Amino acid sequence: MKNLVILGAGTSGTMMANHLRPKLYLNKWNITIVDQFKTHYYQPGFLFLPFDIYNENQVKKVGKKFIPKDVNYVQKKIEKIIPEENKVELEGETLKYDVLIIATGCKIAPEETDGLLGPLWKKDIFDFYTYEGSLALRDKLRDWQGGKLLVHITEMPIKCPVAPLEFAFLADSYFRDKGMRDKVEISYVTPLSGAFTKPTCTTALNYLLKEKDINIEIDFAIEHVDNDTKEIVDYEGRRIPFDLLVTIPTNKGDEVIEKSGMGDDLNFVPTDHNTLQSNAHKNIFVIGDATNVPASKAGSVAHFEAETLTDNILLYIDGFPLKKEFDGHANCFIETGNNKALLIDFNYVTEPVHGKFPFAKIGPMSLLKESVLNHWGKLAFRWIYWNMLLKGIAIPFVSRNMSFKGKVFDIKPEKNN
């Protein structure tokens, strides 16, 4: 018997278990998935918890229920990967593998910024990229009386790069609904030179920030947080005061990647951008937030990656060349408040553009245009996530690679090699 081991039972790892189990013969392959946590979180829901749009039970379930019954589920901490020996060390156990899938994700590292974990942490400084952080922020917002609210990104890359913008837009709606928007000054602080990484999308988002009276502070590379004066300070000495700081700390890959000597400076695994094979080890594949590929760290990207990766693992097992297929495809709903959202669709080389999705000319969803339908699409994705995406069920009419049908381009898009 041969062994395929999946490290991580989050979105990516769970999808891969469900994709591969029906395709690998039970009498030839054992599949084992390892994760130290019992709970599986719907991480896009963390955005909604602070505003009482979702409750706790809507964003978490027991993870094991989504793992196929013929997959070995090991709930232990991963200590180290030893690729030279094709083995993984766990707490009190060693697993041998013939094929390894790294799906260990990424997490916030607030300790990377001086002063962030100071006396104001979880009092006037919060994150919403963790379950605990979202709940703490929800409790804060319920009673907050107003002041200077900063929505701040420490550095890129981060999970779901549009989420901070969504938070700012939802905060605008939240305080308007409470009749206290005039008591809240919202500023969006980013290390980027604009609201987003893609120029066309940045133009649309800058317009929305202006329309909603949200200040934007660009090119802000934070050096430390001054807890005494309640200011964030960049490397040039620029200081921005706050009464409430909602920050997205540095995002890093799992510490096991660092322990194993397999990652870059942020513990992301160097990965072939198109095949999702490890650059260093041919029998190791990487998916989702654990990779260093220049695509968004988001669930939609992991979903598209999983389809290509499944094909490539089967090709690798059979000794055939891998498909250089994955194009960095991502599509994201961007909540803009007032029960509306934008939808963007892009890949490695093509920025978000106008048009219709998923059907050319018909839609029914519009790209880079606010609509109520896009908002309901965002909310409906939670059902799709629990009932289709995690289980490896294809989402109809949504292709793994970016389709150019129904898109409006100013210039002809480049093709991915």
C-alpha positions as CSV (number, residue, x, y, z in Angstrom):
1,M,0.0,0.0,0.0
2,K,1.1,3.5,-0.7
3,N,0.4,6.5,1.4
4,L,-0.9,10.0,0.6
5,V,-0.8,12.4,3.5
6,I,-2.6,15.7,3.7
7,L,-1.4,18.2,6.3
8,G,-4.2,20.5,7.4
9,A,-8.0,19.9,7.4
10,G,-9.0,23.4,6.6
11,T,-10.7,24.4,3.3
12,S,-7.9,23.2,1.1
13,G,-7.1,20.0,2.9
14,T,-10.7,18.9,3.2
15,M,-11.4,19.6,-0.4
16,M,-8.4,17.5,-1.5
17,A,-9.5,14.6,0.7
18,N,-12.9,14.7,-1.0
19,H,-11.5,15.1,-4.5
20,L,-8.9,12.3,-4.2
21,R,-10.6,9.6,-2.2
22,P,-13.0,8.5,-5.0
23,K,-10.1,8.5,-7.5
24,L,-7.5,6.5,-5.6
25,Y,-8.1,2.8,-5.2
26,L,-8.7,1.7,-1.6
27,N,-6.5,-1.4,-2.1
28,K,-3.6,0.7,-3.4
29,W,-3.7,4.0,-1.5
30,N,-4.2,5.0,2.1
31,I,-5.1,8.6,2.5
32,T,-4.5,10.3,5.9
33,I,-5.4,13.9,6.8
34,V,-3.8,15.5,9.9
35,D,-5.1,18.5,11.9
36,Q,-4.7,19.4,15.5
37,F,-8.1,21.2,15.8
38,K,-11.6,19.7,16.0
39,T,-13.4,22.8,14.7
40,H,-13.7,23.8,11.1
41,Y,-14.3,27.5,10.6
42,Y,-16.0,29.3,7.7
43,Q,-13.4,32.0,7.7
44,P,-15.2,34.4,5.3
45,G,-17.9,34.6,8.1
46,F,-15.4,36.3,10.5
47,L,-16.1,39.5,8.5
48,F,-19.7,39.4,9.5
49,L,-19.4,38.4,13.2
50,P,-18.4,41.9,14.4
51,F,-21.5,43.5,12.9
52,D,-24.0,40.8,14.2
53,I,-24.8,39.7,10.7
54,Y,-23.7,36.1,11.5
55,N,-23.7,34.4,14.8
56,E,-21.1,31.9,16.2
57,N,-23.0,28.8,15.0
58,Q,-23.0,30.0,11.4
59,V,-19.3,30.0,11.1
60,K,-18.1,26.8,12.7
61,K,-18.8,23.0,12.5
62,V,-17.1,19.8,13.6
63,G,-14.4,19.3,11.0
64,K,-14.5,15.5,10.9
65,K,-18.0,15.4,9.5
66,F,-16.6,16.7,6.2
67,I,-13.8,14.1,5.9
68,P,-14.6,11.0,3.8
69,K,-15.2,7.9,5.9
70,D,-12.4,6.0,4.1
71,V,-9.8,8.7,4.9
72,N,-7.8,8.3,8.1
73,Y,-8.3,11.4,10.3
74,V,-5.5,12.1,12.8
75,Q,-6.1,14.9,15.3
76,K,-2.5,15.7,16.4
77,K,-0.1,18.6,16.1
78,I,2.3,18.5,13.2
79,E,5.8,18.8,14.5
80,K,8.0,18.6,11.5
81,I,8.2,17.6,7.8
82,I,11.4,15.7,6.8
83,P,11.2,15.6,3.0
84,E,14.5,13.8,2.5
85,E,13.1,10.8,4.4
86,N,9.5,11.2,3.1
87,K,8.0,11.4,6.6
88,V,6.1,13.7,8.9
89,E,6.6,13.8,12.6
90,L,3.6,14.3,14.8
91,E,3.1,14.3,18.5
92,G,4.2,10.7,19.5
93,E,3.8,9.4,15.9
94,T,5.6,9.4,12.5
95,L,3.8,9.1,9.2
96,K,5.5,7.9,6.1
97,Y,4.3,9.2,2.7
98,D,4.7,8.6,-1.0
99,V,2.8,11.8,-1.8
100,L,2.4,14.8,0.5
101,I,0.0,17.6,0.2
102,I,0.7,20.7,2.3
103,A,-2.5,22.6,3.2
104,T,-1.4,24.1,6.5
105,G,-2.7,27.6,5.6
106,C,-1.6,30.8,7.2
107,K,-2.4,32.8,10.3
108,I,-1.9,36.2,11.8
109,A,1.4,37.1,13.5
110,P,0.7,40.3,15.6
111,E,4.0,39.7,17.4
112,E,5.8,40.8,14.2
113,T,4.8,44.4,14.9
114,D,6.3,46.2,17.9
115,G,3.6,47.3,20.3
116,L,0.7,45.6,18.6
117,L,0.4,43.1,21.5
118,G,0.7,45.8,24.0
119,P,-1.8,46.8,26.8
120,L,-4.4,48.0,24.2
121,W,-4.7,44.5,22.5
122,K,-8.3,43.3,22.7
123,K,-9.2,46.6,24.4
124,D,-8.9,49.2,21.7
125,I,-6.9,47.2,19.2
126,F,-8.5,44.2,17.5
127,D,-8.2,41.8,14.6
128,F,-11.1,40.1,12.8
129,Y,-9.0,37.4,11.0
130,T,-9.5,35.0,13.9
131,Y,-12.7,33.6,15.4
132,E,-11.7,35.0,18.9
133,G,-10.8,38.3,17.5
134,S,-14.0,38.7,15.6
135,L,-16.1,37.9,18.7
136,A,-14.1,40.3,20.9
137,L,-14.5,43.1,18.3
138,R,-18.3,42.4,18.1
139,D,-18.6,42.9,21.8
140,K,-16.5,46.2,21.5
141,L,-18.6,47.6,18.7
142,R,-21.9,46.9,20.4
143,D,-21.1,49.5,23.1
144,W,-18.5,51.8,21.3
145,Q,-19.5,55.4,21.5
146,G,-17.5,56.6,18.5
147,G,-14.3,58.3,17.6
148,K,-11.4,57.6,15.2
149,L,-11.7,54.1,13.7
150,L,-8.7,52.9,11.7
151,V,-8.9,49.9,9.4
152,H,-5.3,49.0,8.9
153,I,-3.3,46.5,6.9
154,T,0.2,45.8,8.2
155,E,1.8,44.2,5.1
156,M,0.9,42.0,2.1
157,P,0.1,39.2,1.4
158,I,-2.9,38.6,3.6
159,K,-5.8,36.2,3.5
160,C,-8.6,37.6,1.4
161,P,-7.0,41.0,0.4
162,V,-10.5,42.6,-0.1
163,A,-11.7,41.8,3.5
164,P,-10.2,45.0,5.1
165,L,-12.1,47.1,2.5
166,E,-15.3,45.2,3.2
167,F,-14.8,45.8,6.9
168,A,-14.6,49.6,6.3
169,F,-17.7,49.6,4.1
170,L,-19.7,47.5,6.5
171,A,-18.6,49.7,9.4
172,D,-20.0,52.7,7.5
173,S,-23.4,51.0,7.1
174,Y,-23.3,49.7,10.7
175,F,-22.8,53.1,12.2
176,R,-25.3,54.7,9.9
177,D,-27.9,52.1,11.0
178,K,-27.1,52.9,14.6
179,G,-27.6,56.6,13.9
180,M,-24.1,57.5,14.9
181,R,-22.1,57.7,11.7
182,D,-21.5,61.4,12.4
183,K,-19.6,60.4,15.5
184,V,-17.2,58.0,13.7
185,E,-14.3,59.0,11.5
186,I,-13.3,56.0,9.4
187,S,-9.8,55.8,7.8
188,Y,-8.5,53.0,5.7
189,V,-4.7,52.6,6.1
190,T,-2.8,50.5,3.6
191,P,0.9,49.8,2.7
192,L,-0.2,49.8,-0.9
193,S,-0.3,52.8,-3.2
194,G,-4.1,52.4,-3.7
195,A,-7.1,50.7,-2.3
196,F,-6.3,47.4,-4.0
197,T,-3.5,45.6,-5.9
198,K,-5.2,45.9,-9.3
199,P,-5.5,49.3,-11.0
200,T,-9.0,49.1,-12.5
201,C,-10.5,47.7,-9.3
202,T,-8.6,50.3,-7.3
203,T,-10.4,53.1,-9.3
204,A,-13.8,51.6,-8.4
205,L,-13.0,51.1,-4.8
206,N,-11.4,54.6,-4.4
207,Y,-14.7,56.0,-5.6
208,L,-16.7,54.0,-3.1
209,L,-14.4,55.1,-0.3
210,K,-14.9,58.8,-1.2
211,E,-18.7,58.3,-1.6
212,K,-18.9,56.8,1.9
213,D,-16.7,59.5,3.4
214,I,-13.9,57.0,4.3
215,N,-10.4,58.5,4.4
216,I,-7.6,56.5,2.7
217,E,-4.0,56.6,3.9
218,I,-1.7,55.0,1.4
219,D,1.9,53.8,1.4
220,F,1.9,53.4,5.2
221,A,4.5,50.9,6.3
222,I,3.9,50.5,10.0
223,E,7.0,50.4,12.3
224,H,5.3,50.3,15.7
225,V,2.1,51.0,17.7
226,D,2.4,53.6,20.3
227,N,0.0,52.4,23.1
228,D,0.6,55.5,25.2
229,T,-0.5,58.1,22.6
230,K,-2.8,55.6,20.7
231,E,-1.1,56.1,17.3
232,I,0.3,53.9,14.6
233,V,3.7,55.0,13.4
234,D,5.4,54.2,10.1
235,Y,9.1,54.0,9.3
236,E,9.2,57.6,8.2
237,G,7.8,58.8,11.5
238,R,4.3,59.4,10.1
239,R,1.7,59.1,12.9
240,I,-2.0,58.3,12.7
241,P,-4.1,58.5,15.8
242,F,-6.9,56.1,16.7
243,D,-9.6,55.5,19.3
244,L,-10.3,52.0,17.8
245,L,-7.8,50.2,15.7
246,V,-9.0,47.2,13.6
247,T,-5.8,45.8,12.2
248,I,-4.8,43.0,9.9
249,P,-1.4,41.9,11.3
250,T,1.3,40.2,9.3
251,N,0.1,36.9,7.8
252,K,2.6,34.0,7.9
253,G,2.6,30.4,7.0
254,D,2.4,27.7,9.7
255,E,5.4,27.4,12.0
256,V,5.9,23.8,10.9
257,I,7.0,25.1,7.6
258,E,9.7,27.1,9.3
259,K,10.7,24.2,11.5
260,S,11.1,22.0,8.4
261,G,13.2,24.6,6.5
262,M,10.8,24.6,3.6
263,G,9.5,28.1,3.5
264,D,10.4,31.7,2.5
265,D,10.8,34.6,4.9
266,L,7.0,34.4,5.8
267,N,6.9,30.6,5.9
268,F,5.1,30.2,2.6
269,V,6.2,27.2,0.5
270,P,7.9,28.0,-2.8
271,T,5.5,26.4,-5.3
272,D,5.2,26.1,-9.1
273,H,2.6,28.7,-10.0
274,N,0.9,26.6,-12.6
275,T,1.3,23.0,-11.4
276,L,1.2,23.5,-7.6
277,Q,4.1,21.2,-7.2
278,S,6.7,22.1,-4.6
279,N,9.7,23.7,-6.3
280,A,12.1,21.6,-4.1
281,H,10.4,18.2,-3.8
282,K,8.6,16.5,-6.7
283,N,6.4,14.3,-4.4
284,I,5.2,17.3,-2.4
285,F,2.3,19.5,-3.6
286,V,1.1,22.7,-2.0
287,I,-2.3,24.3,-2.0
288,G,-4.2,27.4,-0.6
289,D,-2.7,29.9,1.8
290,A,0.4,27.7,2.4
291,T,1.8,28.5,-1.1
292,N,3.8,31.4,-2.2
293,V,2.0,31.7,-5.6
294,P,1.1,35.3,-6.4
295,A,-2.7,34.7,-6.3
296,S,-5.1,35.9,-3.6
297,K,-5.1,33.9,-0.4
298,A,-8.9,33.2,-0.6
299,G,-11.3,30.3,-0.6
300,S,-12.2,30.7,-4.2
301,V,-8.5,30.4,-5.2
302,A,-8.1,27.2,-3.1
303,H,-11.3,25.8,-4.8
304,F,-9.8,26.4,-8.3
305,E,-6.4,25.1,-7.2
306,A,-7.9,21.9,-5.9
307,E,-9.3,21.0,-9.3
308,T,-6.0,21.4,-11.0
309,L,-4.1,19.8,-8.2
310,T,-6.3,16.7,-8.2
311,D,-5.5,16.2,-11.8
312,N,-1.8,16.7,-11.3
313,I,-1.5,14.3,-8.4
314,L,-3.1,11.6,-10.5
315,L,-0.8,12.4,-13.4
316,Y,2.2,12.3,-11.0
317,I,1.2,8.9,-9.6
318,D,0.8,7.5,-13.2
319,G,4.2,9.0,-14.3
320,F,2.9,11.5,-16.7
321,P,3.9,15.2,-17.1
322,L,1.9,17.6,-15.0
323,K,-0.6,20.2,-16.4
324,K,0.8,23.7,-16.3
325,E,-2.7,24.8,-16.0
326,F,-3.6,26.9,-12.9
327,D,-3.8,30.6,-13.9
328,G,-4.3,32.2,-10.5
329,H,-8.0,32.5,-11.0
330,A,-9.9,34.2,-8.2
331,N,-13.4,35.6,-8.0
332,C,-14.5,37.6,-4.9
333,F,-17.6,39.3,-3.7
334,I,-16.8,42.6,-2.1
335,E,-19.4,43.7,0.4
336,T,-19.9,47.5,0.0
337,G,-22.6,48.0,2.6
338,N,-26.3,48.8,2.4
339,N,-27.0,45.2,1.2
340,K,-24.9,45.6,-1.9
341,A,-21.7,44.1,-3.2
342,L,-19.2,44.1,-6.0
343,L,-18.0,41.0,-7.8
344,I,-14.5,40.8,-9.2
345,D,-13.0,38.1,-11.4
346,F,-9.3,38.0,-12.3
347,N,-6.1,35.9,-12.5
348,Y,-2.3,36.2,-12.5
349,V,-2.1,38.4,-15.5
350,T,-5.6,39.8,-16.0
351,E,-6.9,42.4,-13.6
352,P,-10.6,42.7,-12.7
353,V,-12.7,44.0,-15.5
354,H,-16.3,44.9,-16.2
355,G,-18.8,42.4,-17.7
356,K,-21.2,39.7,-16.7
357,F,-20.7,36.5,-14.7
358,P,-21.0,33.5,-15.0
359,F,-22.8,33.7,-18.4
360,A,-21.6,36.1,-21.1
361,K,-24.2,38.9,-21.7
362,I,-26.7,37.2,-19.4
363,G,-25.0,37.3,-16.1
364,P,-27.0,37.5,-13.9
365,M,-24.2,39.0,-11.9
366,S,-22.4,42.2,-12.9
367,L,-18.6,42.6,-12.5
368,L,-17.2,45.7,-10.8
369,K,-20.6,47.0,-10.3
370,E,-22.5,47.3,-7.0
371,S,-25.8,45.3,-6.8
372,V,-28.1,43.7,-4.3
373,L,-27.8,40.4,-6.3
374,N,-24.0,40.4,-5.7
375,H,-24.7,40.8,-2.0
376,W,-27.0,37.8,-1.9
377,G,-24.5,35.9,-3.9
378,K,-22.0,36.6,-1.1
379,L,-24.3,35.4,1.6
380,A,-25.4,32.3,-0.4
381,F,-21.7,31.3,-0.7
382,R,-21.8,30.1,3.0
383,W,-24.3,27.4,2.0
384,I,-22.3,26.5,-1.1
385,Y,-19.1,26.3,1.1
386,W,-20.6,23.8,3.6
387,N,-22.6,21.8,1.2
388,M,-20.6,21.7,-2.0
389,L,-17.1,23.2,-1.9
390,L,-15.8,21.3,1.1
391,K,-17.3,18.1,-0.3
392,G,-15.5,18.4,-3.6
393,I,-18.8,18.9,-5.5
394,A,-18.3,21.1,-8.7
395,I,-20.0,24.5,-8.7
396,P,-22.0,24.6,-11.9
397,F,-21.0,27.1,-14.6
398,V,-17.9,28.3,-12.8
399,S,-14.7,27.2,-14.5
400,R,-11.4,26.6,-12.7
401,N,-9.5,28.9,-15.1
402,M,-10.7,32.5,-15.8
403,S,-13.1,32.7,-18.6
404,F,-12.9,35.7,-20.9
405,K,-16.4,35.4,-22.1
406,G,-18.7,38.2,-21.0
407,K,-15.7,40.4,-20.0
408,V,-15.1,43.9,-21.3
409,F,-11.4,44.6,-21.9
410,D,-9.8,47.9,-22.8
411,I,-6.9,45.8,-24.2
412,K,-6.7,42.2,-25.2
413,P,-5.7,40.1,-22.1
414,E,-2.4,38.2,-22.1
415,K,-2.6,34.5,-22.1
416,N,-1.0,32.5,-19.3
417,N,1.8,30.2,-20.6
